[in-house]
Amino acid sequence: MLDEPDEKSNEDLMGSVRLGNRHAFEVLINRHQRSVLNFIFRFLGNRTDAEDLTQEVFLRVWKAAGTYKPDAKFTTWLYRIATNLCINRQHAIRIRRLFVQSHIQEQIQNSKDSSIIGESAGILSPEERLIDSEQSVRLLNALNELPTSQRVAIVLRIYDEMSYQEIAQIMDRSVSSVDSLLIRAKKNLHRKLVEKK
Amino acid sequence: MKTCQNIRKNLSAYQDGEVGTAEKDVIEAHLRSCKACANQHEALLKAYRMLKSLPAIEPTPEFSRQIMDRATRVQEAFWVRSLGQALRLLPTPSAIVAAAVVGLLLGTLSGNFLTKRQFRPAWTLSAFHSDQALTLASVRAFDATPPGSFAEGYLQLAGQNPERSYEK
C-alpha cells in the first residue's frame, strides 16, 4: 500500500508536490514541521521568529518544488532552505535589535515611565516559561553567541542527529570542515556553559 | 604529546560516532591511559549533554493549516499575477481602436491608389460600352482576383498579372 501518501518517501511526495498535489504537501508539512521549527528556534532563540520562519521555509518548498531534483535527499534540501533563511533572518534581527535598543533608550530618556519596557516583555505561556527557565536561557544564549557556521553545525548534529556527511551537504562544505566546526563549537560551548558556571 | 593532540582532534568525531572501528579502539585505549585527554573528553560530553537537555517546542495544532492557507494565497496570487502580466501584454482598448482606424484609412488609400486606373464606375462609360463593361465586370467578379480588389492590386504591383483588365 505504498500508494498512500502517508507511507510514501519524502522524495516521492516531493514528486507529487511538483505536480501541484496539495495533500502530498500537507503530509510533508506534518512530517517535518516539528524538526524544522525546533532547528530554527535553537538557531534564533525566539519562538515567534521560529514559527514565522518555519512557515516561510515550507512556502519556499511549495513555490520552488519545480526546482527540486528528485535525486537529492529531501531533508538536505529542506534544511538548506531553512539554514539560508535563518542566516538572512539573523541579519534582520540584528538590525531590528539595534533599532529597538536605540528606540528604548530614547523612550527612557523621554519618559521615566518604565511600564513601556514591562509591556514589551509580554506575558509568557507555560511552555515559554519552561523554555524561559534559567538553564534553557543559558543554553540558548550560549548557542546564540556561537559564530553562525558553528551554530548551524552543532544544532544539526546535536538536535537533528545528522551525520557529518549530511551536514556538509547542507552547509556546502567538506566533511573535514564540518568536523573542525563541531570541535570548535563544542569547545566554545564548554567554555560558556561549564567553565563559566 | 603528539598523540594527545591527534586524539583531541578526533574526540568530537569519536563522540559523534564518526570514526572507524580501528580509530575508535585507539582513542578508547588512549583515554584509559591519559587522564588529561579523558578530562577533555568528559568536558566536551558535559557541554553536549547540557545542550541536549534543552526542551523542544511543539507546533500549535493549527500550524500546518496556517501553512496550507498561506500556500493557497501564494498560489492564488501567482495566478492573479500571471493573468495580470498576460493582460498587460495586450494593447489598451483605445490603442486597438486607433490601430483599426489607421488600418482602414491606409487600406482605403492604398486600395484606391492601386486600382483607380483599372476600375471606373459604370456611369463614366459611354452608353454604348456600359452594357458590355457591366457584363465583363460581373463575369470577372468570380475571378480569384476580382477587378478592383486589393488582391488584384497586389498581384499587379508584384508584376504577376501582366495581362490587364477588360478596359484596355
Chai-1 contact restraints between the chains, C-beta under 6 A:
chainA,res_idxA,chainB,res_idxB,connection_type,confidence,min_distance_angstrom,max_distance_angstrom,comment,restraint_id
A,E26,B,M68,contact,1.0,0.0,6.0,A-B,restraint_1
A,I29,B,S64,contact,1.0,0.0,6.0,A-B,restraint_2
A,I29,B,I67,contact,1.0,0.0,6.0,A-B,restraint_3
A,N30,B,S64,contact,1.0,0.0,6.0,A-B,restraint_4
A,Q33,B,P59,contact,1.0,0.0,6.0,A-B,restraint_5
A,R34,B,P59,contact,1.0,0.0,6.0,A-B,restraint_6
A,L37,B,P59,contact,1.0,0.0,6.0,A-B,restraint_7
A,N38,B,A56,contact,1.0,0.0,6.0,A-B,restraint_8
A,F41,B,I57,contact,1.0,0.0,6.0,A-B,restraint_9
A,Q55,B,I67,contact,1.0,0.0,6.0,A-B,restraint_10
A,F58,B,I67,contact,1.0,0.0,6.0,A-B,restraint_11
A,L59,B,R70,contact,1.0,0.0,6.0,A-B,restraint_12
A,W62,B,A71,contact,1.0,0.0,6.0,A-B,restraint_13
A,L130,B,P55,contact,1.0,0.0,6.0,A-B,restraint_14
A,S136,B,L54,contact,1.0,0.0,6.0,A-B,restraint_15
A,L139,B,L51,contact,1.0,0.0,6.0,A-B,restraint_16
A,L139,B,L54,contact,1.0,0.0,6.0,A-B,restraint_17
A,I158,B,L51,contact,1.0,0.0,6.0,A-B,restraint_18
A,I158,B,K52,contact,1.0,0.0,6.0,A-B,restraint_19
A,Y164,B,E18,contact,1.0,0.0,6.0,A-B,restraint_20
A,D179,B,A13,contact,1.0,0.0,6.0,A-B,restraint_21
A,L182,B,S12,contact,1.0,0.0,6.0,A-B,restraint_22
A,I183,B,S12,contact,1.0,0.0,6.0,A-B,restraint_23
A,K186,B,S12,contact,1.0,0.0,6.0,A-B,restraint_24
A,K186,B,L44,contact,1.0,0.0,6.0,A-B,restraint_25
A,K186,B,A47,contact,1.0,0.0,6.0,A-B,restraint_26
A,L189,B,A47,contact,1.0,0.0,6.0,A-B,restraint_27
A,H190,B,A43,contact,1.0,0.0,6.0,A-B,restraint_28
A,H190,B,A47,contact,1.0,0.0,6.0,A-B,restraint_29
A,L193,B,A47,contact,1.0,0.0,6.0,A-B,restraint_30
A,L193,B,M50,contact,1.0,0.0,6.0,A-B,restraint_31
A,V194,B,K46,contact,1.0,0.0,6.0,A-B,restraint_32
A,V194,B,A47,contact,1.0,0.0,6.0,A-B,restraint_33
